[in-house]
């Protein structure tokens, strides 16, 4: 059984709508400095929306291991190479959990936005899938 996690489609759609709105704002801006700043914000939001669109599903897991997708790559991590850890940090008075996949030569950190689910729940599913 393969399980997958990715950024929710509604969030990706909102990102593309924000990029389109910023592009229109760039065109109607009447000063060059404002046009430059809004144009840079447009590029950043469009990049983030493109990443969320192309890196779907962000994480896949089955009996053989994990697959983590990036912009143009797929990284396959066999179960024997990866440690699944749940990391809790406190920022701005709030606790935030991330899922850490620690392999031999890389560390992948996934947030709630990357997974579209609570990292603690995903960690539980991954531990249950691990042979």
C-alpha positions in Angstrom: 0.0 0.0 0.0 1.4 3.4 -1.0 0.7 6.5 1.0 1.3 10.0 -0.4 1.3 13.5 1.1 1.5 16.9 -0.7 0.5 20.5 -0.4 -3.3 20.9 -0.5 -4.6 21.7 -4.0 -6.5 24.7 -2.6 -3.3 26.3 -1.3 -1.6 25.7 -4.7 -4.5 27.4 -6.4 -4.4 30.3 -4.1 -0.7 30.7 -4.8 -1.3 30.9 -8.5 -4.2 33.4 -8.0 -1.9 35.5 -5.8 0.8 35.4 -8.5 -1.7 36.5 -11.2 -3.0 39.3 -9.0 0.6 40.5 -8.3 1.3 40.3 -12.0 -1.6 42.6 -12.7 -0.6 44.9 -9.9 2.9 45.1 -11.5 1.4 46.2 -14.8 -0.8 48.9 -13.3 1.8 50.3 -10.8 2.7 53.9 -11.7 6.2 54.2 -10.3 9.3 52.2 -11.2 10.3 51.4 -7.7 6.9 50.0 -6.9 6.8 48.1 -10.2 10.2 46.5 -9.4 9.2 45.4 -5.8 5.8 44.1 -6.9 7.5 42.3 -9.8 10.0 40.6 -7.5 7.1 39.6 -5.2 5.3 38.2 -8.3 8.4 36.1 -9.2 8.7 34.7 -5.7 5.1 33.8 -5.4 5.1 32.2 -8.9 8.2 30.2 -8.0 6.6 28.9 -4.8 3.3 28.0 -6.6 5.3 26.3 -9.4 7.3 24.3 -6.8 4.1 23.2 -5.0 2.6 22.2 -8.4 5.5 20.2 -9.7 6.6 18.5 -6.5 3.4 16.5 -6.2 3.2 14.3 -4.2 5.9 15.7 -2.0 6.3 12.5 0.0 5.4 8.9 -0.9 5.9 5.8 1.3 5.5 2.1 0.7 7.0 -1.1 1.9 10.2 -0.4 0.0 10.9 3.0 1.4 10.3 6.7 0.8 10.3 8.9 -2.3 10.7 12.7 -1.8 10.0 14.9 -4.8 11.6 18.2 -5.5 11.4 20.7 -8.3 12.9 18.4 -11.0 14.1 15.4 -9.0 12.9 12.4 -7.1 14.9 11.0 -4.3 14.3 7.4 -3.3 15.3 6.5 0.3 15.2 2.8 1.3 14.0 2.2 4.8 17.3 1.0 6.0 18.9 4.3 5.1 16.5 6.7 6.7 15.6 7.8 10.2 12.2 9.4 10.6 12.1 12.0 13.4 9.6 14.5 14.6 11.1 17.8 15.6 9.3 20.4 17.7 10.5 24.0 17.7 9.2 27.1 19.4 8.9 30.2 17.3 7.2 33.4 18.1 5.5 31.8 21.1 4.1 28.9 19.0 5.2 25.3 18.8 5.8 24.1 15.3 6.4 20.5 14.3 8.4 19.3 11.3 9.1 15.9 10.0 12.8 15.1 9.5 14.0 12.4 7.2 17.6 11.8 8.0 19.4 9.7 5.4 23.1 9.0 5.1 24.0 11.9 2.9 21.0 14.3 3.2 18.4 15.7 5.6 14.9 16.4 4.3 12.7 18.7 6.5 9.0 18.7 5.7 6.4 21.0 7.3 2.7 20.8 7.6 2.3 22.9 4.4 4.6 20.5 2.5 2.6 17.4 3.7 -0.9 18.8 3.8 -1.3 16.9 7.1 0.0 17.0 10.7 3.6 15.9 10.8 3.0 13.8 13.9 0.3 11.8 12.1 2.5 11.3 9.1 5.4 10.1 11.4 3.0 7.6 12.9 2.0 6.3 9.5 5.6 6.1 8.4 6.6 4.1 11.5 3.7 1.7 10.8 4.7 1.2 7.2 8.4 0.6 8.0 9.1 -3.2 7.8 
